[in-house]
Amino acid sequence: MVPKIHKRGQRTIGLLSYLYGPGRAEEHVDPHLVASWDHSAPDPGRDPEITYKQLQQLLDQPLALLAEDERPTKHVWHLSVRNGPTDRTLSDEEWGDIARRMVAAAGIDDPDQGSGCRWVAVRHADDHIHILATLVREDGNRPDLNFDAVRVQAEARLLEQELGLRRLRPGDGTAAQRPTSAERHKAARQGRERTAREELRETVRQAVAGATGEAEFFDRLAAAGLLVKTRVAPSGDLLGYKVALPDDRNKDGEPVYYPGARLAPDLSLPRIRERWSGNGRQDGAGLESAGLLGSTPPSVARRRTATATWEAILLIEHRGDAVVAAYIAAAGEILDALAKTSAAHTREGLRDAAREFERASRSHVRAARGHDRALRRAARDLVYGGPALGHGEDGATTAMAIDMLFFLITAAGHWHARKGHAQQAEAAHRAAQHLRTAYQAAAEQPLAVLHRRGRNLTRPMLQRQADAVRAAIPGLAEQVLAEPGWPALAATLADAEAAGHDPAPLLAEAAALRELGTAESLSDVLIWRLRRTADLPADATSGPVPQSVPGAASRTPHVRQPRRGR
């Protein structure tokens, strides 16, 4: 159940005309009262003799108790209460009870507090009602509406439980603004699957991903085909921006612009600048002069992403809240960049994951920018590496990166849950489910190659790798050896051995550095950890991994020592 308090108005009859009218797209059906301040209040929807004007005059009568200069400028209070698409259809009696409890919770008309304001609740659809109230009490005093939005939200949570409706997670005021009903109807008329606001939010998020300054950000917006306007102070300083879709026009044929802050709280220009404040000395121009932009193969960008993500996973539970918030926000940038540059067969799952995780990327914990530099640079590598093919090293490193991201997103959800951020934790959980889908699409071909190679290993080689598993992870060995993915893991252990590594210690390190409880397949997770740690090609049919990857493990025979304190 979603209660929404709309902007206050000054024309009671104007809102009544809308509530009882056909709607903007003939969507209003059988408008009628379900409750009011007085059980005998007239209903223009059911009594043809009653006019909107008569009901308006009754609602506004308490205004006459005040001198004109004492009356509130905007005296019309408007609350809509909407159920979810999976909720059962409520009766008029149930909606009437909801309306009475909502006005009491808000402070509009609480029977325990004496005379209240005059109000009506109109139903013109199965799934929602509108409540209109005049903001002067029957005794001429003003209602106390401090924190009315908080109170009606709390009442909605109680009603969901009592009425057996889908229970929403409590929010913290950091969510992006929902599209209005007018925006949804407009999108339907235009044949859009999503509203202009939602399309713009996603495009701006992708433009921000890994960007290092204003010029680059605005260039990306223009390249994405958006119309952009900036707000400049008399001093010449840039104050803000707004964007529009070229084909989204108002009735006068003019583009409909949205400021960044109306798309999402963290897309205002000041909040975006906070991301750039942690870039360090190497800005976009420095990267271009170093030849690192536009020359990174997609597979290398994905391997860098996997490395940066893995390092964040190891640190996220041992850093302060502000640093963790920075990691989580930067993880959202990586998801946006990966979705933007993904191959067709993984694109939908990654885009769905990015859209869901957008809610998890914000909370009231302010991010300490700078600590997220490696993750943001990985997002930048993905953008400038360009679209990846869905096969070969591109496809395999995509699977590797998604696998690492799954664990980072899961860790982010656990952190939000510990902090009581219910909506963010739920959003991270949904994003992780979409990442599973994307991973399965990306990993199918490279794992099939490894599986065939593992099945063709000689019996002595296969036994040696099984012994390594039993020595490295004795508590999990039998589970791993029984999994369908065991032949692919055996092939990876054989590759590591051929590259000069001792498989058992390498596998022990890969298993110990992070929990495996959330993995659907232990073999899959260990394969990608081993191939990243041992610097093996992600695609078993590919040649050596390019040595331009910063931080790549040396190919000289060695055994990496486990990191301490992680």
PEMO-V472651 format. One record per residue. RES is the residue in one letter. PHI is phi in whole degrees, -180 to 180 (NA if undefined). NEAR is the number of other C-alpha atoms within 8 Angstrom. Layout:
BEGIN
{{RES | PHI | NEAR} {RES | PHI | NEAR}}
END
This chain:
BEGIN
{{M | NA | 13} {V | -118 | 9} {P | -87 | 11} {K | -135 | 8} {I | -89 | 9} {H | -89 | 8} {K | -61 | 6} {R | -70 | 9} {G | -125 | 9} {Q | -128 | 8} {R | -124 | 7} {T | -60 | 11} {I | -69 | 9} {G | -64 | 7} {L | -70 | 9} {L | -60 | 10} {S | -61 | 9} {Y | -70 | 9} {L | -64 | 11} {Y | -93 | 13} {G | -83 | 8} {P | -77 | 10} {G | 88 | 9} {R | -77 | 7} {A | -134 | 6} {E | 56 | 7} {E | -89 | 8} {H | -82 | 11} {V | -125 | 8} {D | 51 | 8} {P | -65 | 13} {H | -164 | 12} {L | -75 | 11} {V | -116 | 11} {A | -169 | 12} {S | -163 | 12} {W | -67 | 10} {D | -138 | 5} {H | -62 | 6} {S | -100 | 4} {A | -61 | 8} {P | -70 | 7} {D | -125 | 10} {P | -61 | 13} {G | -76 | 10} {R | -113 | 6} {D | -120 | 8} {P | -65 | 7} {E | -82 | 5} {I | -95 | 10} {T | -104 | 8} {Y | -59 | 10} {K | -63 | 7} {Q | -64 | 8} {L | -67 | 13} {Q | -62 | 11} {Q | -64 | 8} {L | -66 | 7} {L | -62 | 11} {D | -91 | 11} {Q | -55 | 8} {P | -60 | 13} {L | -61 | 9} {A | -67 | 7} {L | -74 | 8} {L | -113 | 10} {A | -64 | 7} {E | -57 | 5} {D | -77 | 5} {E | -102 | 6} {R | -74 | 9} {P | -63 | 6} {T | -61 | 5} {K | -119 | 7} {H | -102 | 12} {V | -98 | 13} {W | -100 | 14} {H | -135 | 12} {L | -126 | 11} {S | -109 | 12} {V | -129 | 11} {R | -123 | 10} {N | -92 | 9} {G | -79 | 9} {P | -65 | 5} {T | -94 | 5} {D | -76 | 8} {R | -69 | 5} {T | -78 | 6} {L | -86 | 8} {S | -81 | 6} {D | -60 | 7} {E | -64 | 7} {E | -67 | 8} {W | -65 | 11} {G | -62 | 11} {D | -65 | 9} {I | -60 | 9} {A | -61 | 11} {R | -63 | 11} {R | -73 | 9} {M | -70 | 10} {V | -69 | 11} {A | -69 | 11} {A | -64 | 12} {A | -73 | 13} {G | 98 | 11} {I | -77 | 14} {D | -155 | 14} {D | -104 | 12} {P | -55 | 8} {D | -77 | 4} {Q | -106 | 7} {G | 89 | 6} {S | -62 | 10} {G | -117 | 13} {C | -87 | 14} {R | -86 | 15} {W | -155 | 11} {V | -138 | 11} {A | -119 | 14} {V | -111 | 14} {R | -113 | 13} {H | -132 | 13} {A | -159 | 11} {D | -66 | 7} {D | -103 | 10} {H | -159 | 11} {I | -130 | 13} {H | -122 | 12} {I | -116 | 13} {L | -114 | 12} {A | -138 | 13} {T | -97 | 15} {L | -85 | 13} {V | -139 | 13} {R | -74 | 14} {E | -61 | 10} {D | -94 | 8} {G | 89 | 10} {N | -86 | 7} {R | -90 | 7} {P | -75 | 11} {D | -89 | 6} {L | -109 | 8} {N | -62 | 4} {F | 62 | 7} {D | -62 | 10} {A | -65 | 9} {V | -65 | 7} {R | -69 | 10} {V | -71 | 12} {Q | -65 | 11} {A | -63 | 8} {E | -66 | 11} {A | -62 | 11} {R | -64 | 12} {L | -67 | 8} {L | -65 | 10} {E | -58 | 12} {Q | -69 | 9} {E | -70 | 7} {L | -95 | 6} {G | 70 | 6} {L | -95 | 11} {R | -60 | 9} {R | -91 | 8} {L | -86 | 6} {R | -80 | 7} {P | -65 | 8} {G | -97 | 9} {D | -128 | 8} {G | 82 | 4} {T | -105 | 9} {A | -74 | 10} {A | -70 | 9} {Q | -66 | 7} {R | -71 | 4} {P | -62 | 9} {T | -77 | 6} {S | -63 | 6} {A | -64 | 7} {E | -66 | 10} {R | -66 | 11} {H | -66 | 10} {K | -65 | 9} {A | -61 | 13} {A | -64 | 9} {R | -64 | 7} {Q | -85 | 6} {G | 77 | 6} {R | -90 | 8} {E | -75 | 6} {R | -129 | 8} {T | -74 | 12} {A | -60 | 10} {R | -60 | 9} {E | -68 | 10} {E | -64 | 9} {L | -65 | 12} {R | -59 | 10} {E | -67 | 9} {T | -66 | 10} {V | -67 | 10} {R | -58 | 11} {Q | -68 | 11} {A | -70 | 10} {V | -76 | 10} {A | -55 | 14} {G | 77 | 13} {A | -67 | 11} {T | -115 | 11} {G | -172 | 10} {E | -63 | 6} {A | -60 | 6} {E | -64 | 10} {F | -60 | 12} {F | -70 | 9} {D | -63 | 8} {R | -66 | 9} {L | -60 | 14} {A | -65 | 10} {A | -65 | 7} {A | -79 | 7} {G | 90 | 8} {L | -84 | 11} {L | -86 | 10} {V | -127 | 11} {K | -124 | 7} {T | -116 | 9} {R | -110 | 8} {V | -119 | 10} {A | -74 | 8} {P | -55 | 5} {S | -75 | 5} {G | 97 | 6} {D | -73 | 7} {L | -79 | 8} {L | -102 | 9} {G | -176 | 12} {Y | -150 | 12} {K | -148 | 11} {V | -134 | 13} {A | -148 | 13} {L | -81 | 13} {P | -59 | 9} {D | -102 | 5} {D | -101 | 9} {R | -122 | 10} {N | -89 | 8} {K | -63 | 5} {D | -93 | 5} {G | 80 | 6} {E | -98 | 7} {P | -61 | 11} {V | -96 | 9} {Y | -95 | 8} {Y | -123 | 10} {P | -64 | 11} {G | -55 | 14} {A | -66 | 10} {R | -82 | 10} {L | -81 | 14} {A | -167 | 12} {P | -58 | 12} {D | -92 | 8} {L | -107 | 12} {S | -69 | 14} {L | -62 | 11} {P | -59 | 7} {R | -71 | 10} {I | -66 | 11} {R | -61 | 9} {E | -60 | 9} {R | -65 | 11} {W | -71 | 10} {S | -65 | 9} {G | -101 | 11} {N | -73 | 11} {G | 80 | 7} {R | -77 | 4} {Q | -92 | 8} {D | -90 | 10} {G | -59 | 10} {A | -63 | 7} {G | -65 | 8} {L | -68 | 11} {E | -65 | 9} {S | -67 | 7} {A | -82 | 6} {G | 73 | 8} {L | -100 | 9} {L | -104 | 10} {G | 78 | 8} {S | -122 | 8} {T | -88 | 11} {P | -60 | 8} {P | -55 | 12} {S | -66 | 12} {V | -68 | 10} {A | -60 | 13} {R | -72 | 15} {R | -67 | 13} {R | -61 | 12} {T | -63 | 14} {A | -61 | 14} {T | -65 | 9} {A | -65 | 11} {T | -67 | 14} {W | -62 | 10} {E | -63 | 8} {A | -67 | 11} {I | -60 | 12} {L | -68 | 10} {L | -101 | 9} {I | -62 | 10} {E | -88 | 9} {H | -121 | 6} {R | -114 | 8} {G | -69 | 6} {D | -59 | 8} {A | -64 | 10} {V | -70 | 13} {V | -61 | 12} {A | -60 | 15} {A | -66 | 14} {Y | -59 | 13} {I | -66 | 12} {A | -62 | 11} {A | -69 | 11} {A | -61 | 14} {G | -63 | 12} {E | -65 | 15} {I | -63 | 16} {L | -60 | 12} {D | -63 | 13} {A | -68 | 14} {L | -67 | 12} {A | -64 | 12} {K | -67 | 11} {T | -111 | 11} {S | -82 | 13} {A | -74 | 10} {A | -58 | 7} {H | -76 | 9} {T | -111 | 12} {R | -63 | 12} {E | -64 | 10} {G | -62 | 11} {L | -70 | 15} {R | -66 | 12} {D | -63 | 10} {A | -63 | 15} {A | -65 | 13} {R | -66 | 10} {E | -69 | 12} {F | -71 | 14} {E | -53 | 10} {R | -70 | 13} {A | -79 | 14} {S | -82 | 12} {R | -126 | 13} {S | -156 | 11} {H | -79 | 6} {V | -79 | 8} {R | -76 | 8} {A | -70 | 11} {A | -90 | 9} {R | -67 | 12} {G | 111 | 10} {H | -69 | 10} {D | -93 | 12} {R | -59 | 10} {A | -65 | 8} {L | -68 | 15} {R | -67 | 13} {R | -67 | 9} {A | -63 | 15} {A | -61 | 15} {R | -65 | 12} {D | -58 | 13} {L | -62 | 16} {V | -64 | 13} {Y | -81 | 10} {G | -71 | 13} {G | 84 | 10} {P | -62 | 9} {A | -101 | 11} {L | -74 | 9} {G | -92 | 11} {H | -141 | 9} {G | 64 | 11} {E | -65 | 11} {D | -57 | 13} {G | -66 | 16} {A | -69 | 15} {T | -70 | 13} {T | -63 | 11} {A | -61 | 11} {M | -61 | 14} {A | -66 | 13} {I | -64 | 12} {D | -60 | 11} {M | -66 | 11} {L | -63 | 11} {F | -56 | 11} {F | -72 | 9} {L | -68 | 13} {I | -65 | 14} {T | -64 | 11} {A | -63 | 11} {A | -63 | 11} {G | -63 | 15} {H | -64 | 9} {W | -63 | 10} {H | -60 | 12} {A | -63 | 11} {R | -65 | 7} {K | -86 | 6} {G | 79 | 6} {H | -89 | 12} {A | -64 | 11} {Q | -65 | 11} {Q | -66 | 16} {A | -63 | 15} {E | -66 | 10} {A | -64 | 14} {A | -63 | 16} {H | -63 | 11} {R | -65 | 11} {A | -61 | 15} {A | -62 | 12} {Q | -65 | 9} {H | -67 | 12} {L | -65 | 13} {R | -59 | 9} {T | -63 | 9} {A | -64 | 15} {Y | -62 | 12} {Q | -59 | 8} {A | -69 | 9} {A | -74 | 14} {A | -88 | 11} {E | -57 | 8} {Q | -71 | 9} {P | -64 | 14} {L | -70 | 9} {A | -64 | 9} {V | -63 | 11} {L | -63 | 14} {H | -63 | 14} {R | -64 | 10} {R | -65 | 11} {G | -65 | 13} {R | -67 | 7} {N | -95 | 6} {L | -66 | 9} {T | -66 | 6} {R | -59 | 6} {P | -62 | 6} {M | -64 | 9} {L | -64 | 11} {Q | -68 | 8} {R | -64 | 8} {Q | -72 | 12} {A | -65 | 10} {D | -64 | 8} {A | -62 | 10} {V | -65 | 12} {R | -66 | 10} {A | -74 | 8} {A | -82 | 10} {I | -134 | 11} {P | -58 | 9} {G | -73 | 5} {L | -114 | 7} {A | -58 | 10} {E | -65 | 9} {Q | -65 | 7} {V | -65 | 11} {L | -67 | 8} {A | -92 | 7} {E | -74 | 9} {P | -60 | 5} {G | -84 | 11} {W | -58 | 12} {P | -57 | 13} {A | -67 | 17} {L | -67 | 15} {A | -61 | 12} {A | -63 | 13} {T | -67 | 12} {L | -63 | 11} {A | -66 | 11} {D | -64 | 9} {A | -64 | 15} {E | -64 | 10} {A | -65 | 7} {A | -84 | 9} {G | 101 | 10} {H | -93 | 12} {D | -89 | 10} {P | -59 | 12} {A | -64 | 10} {P | -63 | 9} {L | -63 | 12} {L | -68 | 13} {A | -61 | 10} {E | -64 | 11} {A | -62 | 12} {A | -78 | 11} {A | -84 | 7} {L | -74 | 9} {R | -160 | 8} {E | -61 | 7} {L | -118 | 8} {G | -64 | 4} {T | -91 | 5} {A | -82 | 7} {E | -74 | 4} {S | -132 | 8} {L | -63 | 9} {S | -60 | 12} {D | -59 | 9} {V | -60 | 11} {L | -68 | 12} {I | -59 | 11} {W | -72 | 11} {R | -65 | 9} {L | -68 | 15} {R | -69 | 13} {R | -73 | 13} {T | -65 | 10} {A | -86 | 10} {D | 60 | 11} {L | -92 | 12} {P | -56 | 11} {A | -67 | 13} {D | -96 | 11} {A | -65 | 8} {T | -97 | 6} {S | -87 | 9} {G | -80 | 5} {P | -61 | 6} {V | -69 | 7} {P | -55 | 6} {Q | -84 | 6} {S | -81 | 4} {V | -72 | 9} {P | -62 | 6} {G | 80 | 4} {A | -66 | 8} {A | -68 | 7} {S | -66 | 5} {R | -88 | 8} {T | -71 | 6} {P | -58 | 7} {H | -166 | 7} {V | -122 | 8} {R | -70 | 6} {Q | -86 | 5} {P | -59 | 6} {R | -71 | 5} {R | -91 | 4} {G | 76 | 3} {R | -122 | 7}}
END
